[in-house]
Amino acid sequence: MDDNNKRIVKNTIYLYIRMLVIMALSFFTTRVVLDKLGSADYGINNLVGGFVAMFAVLNSILQSSTNRFIALHLGKGDKELSRVTFSTSFALHLIIALIIVVCLEIGGLWLLNSKLNIDPDRMWAAQWVFHIAVFTVFWQVTQTPFSATVTAHEHFNMYAVMSIYDTITKLLILYLLVVIPFDKLVAYAFLQMAVSFTSVWIYRAYCLKKFEECSLSLKIDKPLAKEMLKFSGWGVFGHLITVINVQGNSILLNIFYNTVMNAARGLAQTVSYTIAQFIAGFLTAAQPQLVKYWGAEDKKRFNRLIFNATQYTLFLVALIGIPVVLEIDYVLGLWLTEVPPYTTQFVQITVICSIIYRSNTLVDQGINAAGYVKQLNLMSTPIYLLSIPLVYMALKYGWGPVVAYWFASIPALLSFFSNLWILSHYTGFPGGKFFLHVFIKNLGLILVSMIIPFAIQTQMEQGAIRFFIVCGLAEICTVAVLYKFGLNDDGRQMVKEKILGKVIKKFRK
């Protein structure tokens, strides 16, 4: 293996170690934090933190362009240009961070005090969480150029080291959260801020020491700044709408109910994040291949990759999702000491809707690879804004949070249809065939896979024995049905290579 391939393998290992550490820690910390804060305060933390993060979307204006231009100019070996690029990026991010702070401290604080449904006795704590979150976001936004530089130099071991640091500090937070006599919510916010602030300055100290282009200069190269802003383009629009959709629904749930409902939604999003991380590596690897095939005008391979990769993705989603849907009550009982109302239903809906989201992922990547980003963001992305009026209608007419949660998923399905049309119209992709032979077919087979484990579940009392039997049967049925009837020859080969191949190698060792 040559040095370049060795480096790629090593970096991949570093990144996956980081991902696994983060996922494991996320589930553990969620349990402890929910237990110590309680559902109401946990919901406040999610609501206020998410609301502040919504304004941080402004950072996306430069995030992608910063990563690109720093890596590009480092690749050219022009040290002076690299220094100018970094200082320009740092100055622009500082401006964006200040704009975020001003917007939040004026408009955000007004919304917090006058519109959100928070217990008056806990409003002072929510205000502290708000100000702390604003401070944290400020430092995180200005951190982007430093993170981009670490990535550009391929010092991925730094991410692994910082993951260990994050693990240690977050475990320390959990310990302090248990023993400190102060208000738990405010203390938790302060401790999170301290960890984030310390992490930011460790990164900066590392960059300032290791990379000569890094500095705290505020010198702006106007032509370069204009080019960086121009590069960001339509992606910002799409990202902004996505964030508004997610946080807008959280705010509506809070206005019509309370922070406990936000706690349930936060837990469902944790599960969604876990599913996404489980398949993220594979989807990331597929994207450059799509670009390659499109650039080579190899539409046959381009289309086939979208078909096969989506089939494989749905296969993985079903492996995780079916056991979760069937045994979510037992899982939540093991995971959490206090389960907020509606958490079960929210998690089940989230898992079911993951089938729609993951069916759309490769279609979306195909549109980006073909270069029709403008069409995607003008036609498909705004559909997600329908979620807010739909959720509002459900809550306004008293149809309940479960119906509202289902309504929030309707735009995802509509966007899926829109994306299929865009890809079919502009590239000649067989959208109708994809819908029938991949989406509808696999959805039906997933339902078939649930029949036997569901029948067994209804005949047994909840407990560890039922959990293992039902989950075991779910995995067997899912693999048997989807592998035999859902995957084509290419899809089966993909499963053999990526799953069975790894297992065989381990046994051989």
FENVEN-V539665 format. One record per backbone hydrogen bond with DSSP energy under -0.5 kcal/mol. NH is the residue of the N-H (numbers start at 1). CO is the residue of the C=O. E is the energy in kcal/mol with one decimal. If there is no record, write none. Layout:
{{NH CO E} {NH CO E}}
//
This chain:
{{6 2 -2.3} {7 3 -2.2} {8 4 -2.0} {9 5 -2.5} {10 6 -2.7} {11 7 -2.7} {12 8 -2.3} {13 9 -2.2} {14 10 -2.3} {15 11 -2.4} {16 12 -2.3} {17 13 -2.4} {18 14 -2.2} {19 15 -2.2} {20 16 -2.6} {21 17 -2.4} {22 18 -2.4} {23 19 -2.5} {24 20 -2.4} {25 21 -2.4} {26 22 -2.3} {27 23 -1.8} {28 24 -1.9} {29 25 -3.0} {30 26 -2.0} {31 27 -1.6} {32 28 -1.9} {33 29 -3.1} {34 30 -2.3} {35 31 -1.8} {36 32 -2.3} {37 33 -2.9} {38 34 -2.1} {41 37 -0.5} {42 38 -2.3} {43 39 -2.2} {44 40 -1.9} {45 41 -2.3} {46 42 -2.0} {47 43 -2.9} {48 44 -2.8} {49 45 -1.9} {50 46 -2.2} {51 47 -2.2} {52 48 -2.3} {53 49 -2.1} {54 50 -1.4} {55 51 -0.9} {55 52 -0.7} {56 52 -1.1} {57 54 -1.1} {58 55 -1.7} {59 56 -1.9} {60 57 -1.7} {61 58 -1.5} {62 59 -1.5} {63 59 -1.3} {64 60 -0.7} {66 62 -2.9} {67 63 -2.0} {68 64 -2.0} {69 65 -2.9} {70 66 -2.1} {71 67 -1.6} {72 68 -2.8} {73 69 -2.4} {74 70 -1.9} {75 71 -2.0} {76 72 -1.1} {77 73 -0.5} {77 74 -1.0} {78 73 -1.1} {79 77 -1.0} {82 78 -2.1} {83 79 -2.2} {84 80 -2.3} {85 81 -2.6} {86 82 -2.3} {87 83 -2.6} {88 84 -2.5} {89 85 -2.3} {90 86 -2.9} {91 87 -2.3} {92 88 -2.3} {93 89 -2.4} {94 90 -2.0} {95 91 -2.0} {96 92 -2.3} {97 93 -2.5} {98 94 -2.1} {99 95 -2.1} {100 96 -2.4} {101 97 -2.2} {102 98 -2.3} {103 99 -2.5} {104 100 -2.5} {105 101 -2.7} {106 102 -1.2} {107 103 -1.7} {108 103 -1.4} {109 104 -1.8} {110 106 -1.2} {111 107 -2.1} {112 108 -2.3} {113 109 -2.2} {114 110 -2.2} {115 111 -2.3} {116 111 -1.7} {118 116 -1.3} {122 119 -2.4} {123 119 -0.5} {123 120 -0.9} {126 122 -2.3} {127 123 -2.4} {128 124 -1.7} {129 125 -2.4} {130 126 -2.3} {131 127 -2.4} {132 128 -2.4} {133 129 -2.4} {134 130 -2.2} {135 131 -2.2} {136 132 -2.3} {137 133 -2.6} {138 134 -2.0} {139 135 -1.5} {140 136 -2.2} {141 137 -2.5} {142 138 -1.7} {143 140 -0.5} {144 141 -1.3} {146 143 -0.8} {147 143 -2.0} {148 144 -2.6} {149 145 -1.8} {150 146 -2.0} {151 147 -2.1} {152 148 -2.6} {153 149 -2.0} {154 151 -1.3} {155 150 -2.2} {156 154 -1.3} {158 155 -1.5} {160 156 -1.5} {161 157 -2.4} {162 158 -2.7} {163 159 -1.8} {164 160 -1.6} {165 161 -2.1} {166 162 -3.0} {167 163 -2.4} {168 164 -2.5} {169 165 -2.8} {170 166 -2.5} {171 167 -2.0} {172 168 -2.0} {173 169 -2.3} {174 170 -2.0} {175 171 -1.9} {176 172 -2.8} {177 173 -2.8} {178 174 -1.3} {179 175 -1.7} {180 176 -2.8} {187 183 -2.6} {188 184 -2.5} {189 185 -2.0} {190 186 -2.4} {191 187 -2.5} {192 188 -2.3} {193 189 -2.2} {194 190 -2.3} {195 191 -2.1} {196 192 -2.5} {197 193 -3.0} {198 194 -2.3} {199 195 -2.6} {200 196 -2.4} {201 197 -1.8} {202 198 -1.7} {203 199 -2.2} {204 200 -2.1} {205 201 -2.3} {206 202 -2.3} {207 203 -2.5} {208 204 -2.9} {209 205 -1.6} {210 206 -2.6} {211 207 -2.6} {212 210 -0.6} {214 211 -1.4} {222 220 -0.8} {225 221 -2.8} {226 222 -2.5} {227 223 -2.0} {228 224 -2.5} {229 225 -2.3} {230 226 -2.3} {231 227 -2.1} {232 228 -1.2} {233 229 -0.9} {235 232 -1.0} {236 233 -1.0} {238 234 -1.7} {239 235 -2.3} {240 236 -2.6} {241 237 -2.0} {242 238 -2.0} {243 239 -2.2} {244 240 -2.5} {245 241 -2.4} {246 242 -2.2} {247 243 -2.7} {248 244 -2.3} {249 245 -1.8} {250 246 -1.4} {251 247 -2.3} {252 248 -2.1} {253 249 -2.3} {254 250 -1.7} {255 251 -2.6} {256 252 -2.3} {257 253 -1.6} {261 258 -0.7} {262 258 -0.9} {263 259 -1.6} {264 260 -1.8} {265 261 -2.1} {266 262 -2.3} {267 263 -2.0} {268 264 -2.0} {269 265 -2.2} {270 266 -1.4} {271 267 -1.6} {272 268 -2.1} {273 269 -2.5} {274 270 -1.9} {275 271 -2.2} {276 272 -2.3} {277 273 -2.4} {278 274 -1.9} {279 275 -1.2} {280 276 -0.7} {281 277 -0.6} {283 279 -2.0} {284 280 -2.7} {285 281 -1.8} {286 282 -1.4} {287 283 -1.3} {288 284 -0.8} {289 285 -0.6} {290 286 -1.8} {291 287 -1.9} {292 288 -2.4} {293 289 -2.8} {294 290 -2.4} {295 291 -2.6} {296 292 -1.8} {297 294 -1.4} {298 293 -2.9} {299 297 -1.1} {302 298 -2.1} {303 299 -2.9} {304 300 -2.2} {305 301 -2.4} {306 302 -1.5} {307 303 -2.2} {308 304 -3.0} {309 305 -2.8} {310 306 -1.7} {311 307 -2.1} {312 308 -2.4} {313 309 -2.3} {314 310 -2.6} {315 311 -1.8} {316 312 -1.9} {317 313 -2.5} {318 314 -2.4} {319 315 -1.7} {320 316 -1.6} {321 317 -3.8} {322 318 -2.0} {324 320 -1.3} {325 321 -2.9} {326 322 -2.2} {327 323 -2.4} {328 324 -0.5} {331 327 -2.2} {332 328 -2.9} {333 329 -1.8} {334 330 -1.8} {335 331 -2.6} {336 332 -3.1} {340 338 -0.7} {343 340 -1.6} {346 342 -2.5} {347 343 -2.6} {348 344 -2.4} {349 345 -2.5} {350 346 -2.3} {351 347 -2.5} {352 348 -2.4} {353 349 -2.6} {354 350 -0.9} {355 351 -0.5} {355 352 -1.3} {356 353 -0.5} {357 353 -2.3} {358 354 -2.9} {359 355 -1.3} {360 356 -1.4} {361 357 -0.9} {362 358 -0.6} {364 360 -2.8} {365 361 -2.4} {366 362 -2.2} {367 363 -1.9} {368 364 -2.1} {369 365 -2.7} {370 366 -1.9} {371 367 -0.6} {371 368 -0.8} {372 367 -2.2} {376 372 -1.8} {377 373 -2.5} {378 374 -2.0} {379 375 -2.2} {380 375 -0.6} {380 376 -1.5} {381 376 -2.0} {383 380 -1.3} {384 381 -1.8} {385 382 -1.6} {386 383 -2.0} {387 384 -1.4} {388 385 -0.8} {389 385 -0.8} {390 386 -2.1} {391 387 -2.7} {392 388 -2.5} {393 389 -2.3} {394 390 -2.1} {395 391 -2.4} {396 392 -3.1} {397 393 -2.2} {398 395 -1.1} {399 394 -2.7} {400 394 -0.5} {404 400 -1.9} {405 401 -2.3} {406 402 -2.0} {407 403 -2.7} {408 404 -1.8} {409 406 -1.5} {410 406 -0.6} {410 407 -1.1} {411 407 -0.5} {412 409 -0.6} {413 409 -1.2} {413 410 -0.5} {414 410 -2.1} {415 411 -2.8} {416 412 -1.7} {417 413 -1.9} {418 414 -2.3} {419 415 -2.9} {420 416 -2.2} {421 417 -2.2} {422 418 -2.4} {423 419 -2.8} {424 420 -2.5} {425 421 -3.2} {426 422 -2.4} {427 423 -1.6} {428 424 -1.6} {429 423 -1.2} {431 429 -2.1} {434 430 -2.1} {435 431 -2.5} {436 432 -2.0} {437 433 -3.0} {438 434 -1.9} {439 434 -1.6} {440 435 -3.0} {441 436 -1.3} {442 438 -1.7} {443 439 -2.3} {444 440 -2.4} {445 441 -2.2} {446 442 -2.2} {447 443 -1.8} {448 444 -2.1} {449 445 -2.2} {450 446 -0.8} {450 447 -0.7} {451 447 -0.5} {451 448 -1.2} {452 448 -0.5} {453 449 -0.6} {454 450 -2.3} {455 451 -2.4} {456 452 -2.3} {457 453 -2.2} {458 454 -1.9} {459 455 -0.5} {459 456 -1.1} {460 457 -1.4} {467 463 -2.4} {468 464 -2.4} {469 465 -2.3} {470 466 -3.1} {471 467 -2.4} {472 468 -2.2} {473 469 -2.6} {474 470 -2.5} {475 471 -2.2} {476 472 -2.2} {477 473 -3.0} {478 474 -2.3} {479 475 -2.5} {480 476 -2.5} {481 477 -2.8} {482 478 -2.3} {483 478 -0.5} {483 479 -1.8} {484 480 -1.6} {485 481 -2.8} {486 481 -0.7} {486 482 -1.0} {487 482 -1.9} {492 488 -2.6} {493 489 -2.1} {494 490 -1.9} {495 491 -2.1} {496 492 -2.4} {497 493 -2.3} {498 494 -2.7} {499 495 -2.5} {500 495 -1.7} {501 496 -2.7} {503 499 -1.8} {504 500 -2.6} {505 501 -2.0} {506 502 -1.8} {507 503 -2.0} {508 504 -2.2} {509 505 -1.6}}
//
